[in-house]
Amino acid sequence: MNPDARNLDLLERQLTQVHRNAVAAELATRNLSKIGHPMLLTILETSEGAPERKTCQAQRDLAELLHISPPSVSNSLRSLEQGGYITRTQDAADARRYHVCLTRKGKEAVQGCREAFDSVASRMLDGFSQEELQQLIEFRRRMLQNLQD
């Protein structure tokens, strides 16, 4: 492996871990540390405005959106359900599918999650010009596409 690629890989792993820790700390300040996967809540909240989703998201679709396994999503959803943030209902037409919906408590938690994400992103991207941010977005999209091909 090229030494620059190795350094980039290590830097990516470090950034991911530090970002995860920073988000966890921000969630804790908002009394939301029990939310194991805050991105799930924000995705559910985002999908509520989409008429084709009818305020709920299929569990399998969530796994695809997050690029994680269905069992991982299921474990995260179980925790969110026990915390009262979501409900899961079986699809009437297909008993193998579950629809996931935010509860009122979940909708309230989404705001705190968004604030935590925004705070971390603001700190992380401090000092970058708009042009640098656009370049960074393009580079990351290209890296993602390379791995998905």
C-alpha positions in Angstrom: 0.0 0.0 0.0 1.2 3.5 -0.8 2.4 5.3 2.4 0.1 8.3 1.6 -2.9 6.0 1.2 -2.0 4.3 4.5 -1.7 7.7 6.3 -5.1 8.7 4.8 -6.7 5.5 6.0 -5.4 6.0 9.5 -6.5 9.6 9.5 -10.0 8.6 8.3 -10.2 6.1 11.2 -9.0 8.7 13.7 -11.4 11.3 12.4 -14.3 8.8 12.6 -13.6 7.9 16.2 -13.0 11.5 17.4 -16.2 12.6 15.6 -18.2 9.8 17.3 -16.8 10.8 20.7 -17.5 14.5 20.1 -21.1 13.7 19.1 -21.6 11.5 22.1 -20.3 14.3 24.4 -22.7 16.8 22.8 -25.6 14.3 23.1 -24.7 13.9 26.8 -25.0 17.6 27.4 -28.5 17.4 26.0 -29.5 14.4 28.2 -29.6 12.2 25.0 -26.7 9.9 25.7 -29.0 6.8 25.8 -29.7 7.2 22.1 -27.4 4.6 20.6 -27.8 5.7 17.0 -28.9 9.3 16.7 -28.6 9.3 12.9 -31.6 6.8 12.8 -33.8 9.4 14.5 -32.8 12.2 12.1 -33.3 10.0 9.1 -36.8 9.1 10.4 -37.6 12.7 11.0 -36.4 13.7 7.5 -38.5 11.0 5.8 -41.7 12.2 7.6 -42.1 15.0 5.1 -41.9 12.7 2.1 -45.4 11.7 0.9 -44.2 8.3 -0.4 -42.9 7.4 3.1 -46.2 8.3 4.9 -44.3 9.3 8.1 -42.7 5.9 8.6 -39.6 4.2 7.2 -39.2 0.5 6.4 -36.5 -1.1 8.6 -34.7 -2.6 5.6 -34.6 0.8 3.9 -32.9 2.2 7.0 -30.2 -0.4 6.8 -29.6 0.5 3.1 -29.5 4.3 3.8 -27.0 3.9 6.6 -24.9 1.2 4.9 -25.1 -1.1 7.9 -26.5 -4.6 8.3 -30.2 -5.2 9.0 -29.4 -7.0 12.3 -27.4 -3.9 13.4 -30.4 -1.6 12.5 -32.7 -4.0 14.4 -30.5 -3.8 17.5 -30.4 0.0 17.4 -34.2 0.2 16.8 -34.9 -2.2 19.7 -33.0 0.2 22.0 -34.8 3.2 20.6 -38.1 1.5 21.0 -37.4 0.6 24.6 -36.5 4.2 25.2 -39.9 5.3 23.8 -38.4 7.2 20.8 -39.9 5.0 18.1 -42.6 2.5 17.4 -42.4 -0.5 15.0 -45.4 -2.0 13.3 -45.6 -5.0 11.0 -46.5 -4.3 7.4 -50.1 -5.5 6.7 -49.1 -6.7 3.2 -45.8 -8.3 4.1 -45.3 -9.8 7.7 -41.5 -9.8 7.1 -41.4 -6.0 6.9 -41.6 -3.5 9.8 -42.3 0.2 9.6 -40.6 2.5 12.0 -42.2 5.7 13.2 -41.1 8.4 15.5 -43.0 9.0 18.7 -43.5 12.5 20.2 -40.5 11.8 22.4 -38.5 10.8 19.4 -39.5 14.0 17.5 -38.3 16.0 20.5 -35.0 14.1 20.7 -34.4 14.8 17.0 -33.9 18.5 17.7 -31.3 17.8 20.3 -29.5 15.3 17.9 -29.5 18.0 15.2 -28.1 20.5 17.6 -25.3 18.1 18.6 -24.5 17.3 15.0 -24.4 21.0 14.0 -22.2 21.8 17.0 -19.7 19.1 16.1 -19.7 20.0 12.4 -19.2 23.7 13.2 -16.1 22.8 15.3 -14.8 20.3 12.8 -15.1 22.6 9.8 -13.9 25.8 11.5 -11.6 27.8 9.2 -12.5 26.1 6.0 -13.4 28.3 3.1 -16.6 27.6 1.1 -14.4 26.4 -1.8 -12.5 24.0 0.5 -15.7 22.6 1.8 -17.0 22.0 -1.7 -13.7 20.3 -2.6 -13.9 18.1 0.5 -17.5 17.1 -0.3 -16.5 16.2 -3.9 -13.5 14.2 -2.7 -15.5 12.3 -0.1 -18.3 11.6 -2.7 -15.7 10.2 -5.1 -14.1 8.0 -2.4 -17.6 6.7 -1.5 -18.3 6.0 -5.2 -15.0 4.2 -5.6 -15.8 1.9 -2.8 -19.3 1.2 -4.0 -18.3 0.4 -7.5 
